């Protein structure tokens, strides 16, 4: 019972966060060409959070990495692009956004299929299996340690990011 309450609370905060971020983008958007970019977080909310429910499967290393990548790609990047207000290739903005939405829909439908067919069957088979709990504790701790170490390295030496070009 406690796990279901936790999942519903987490789902509520995900939905609230994405909707509030989208409302901020709508209110402060000055460029009408980038209005389509506001659809990206909403599609993420509908396909990934509500139907795919990928937030439930963060204990699996692959789904954890996918969650982080999707949040950065579909929530934070559109937010920062709209906040910046300057676009390097204004002529291709609409085409780029449409490709991003198409990619998001394909990945979302794939995730809905995977979560419905693979992960839920896997959880039903291992509900009583205590070995599963021991297996997932190790990788979860390792990934958290890697993230903490990476953040500490970046805080201590910000020049470490100079070799990376994200754009």
PyMOL commands that set and color helices and strands:
alter all, ss='L'
color gray80, all
select helices_A, chain A and resi 2-28+33-51+54-57+61-84+90-125+130-156+158-163
alter helices_A, ss='H'
color red, helices_A
deselect
rebuild
show_as cartoon
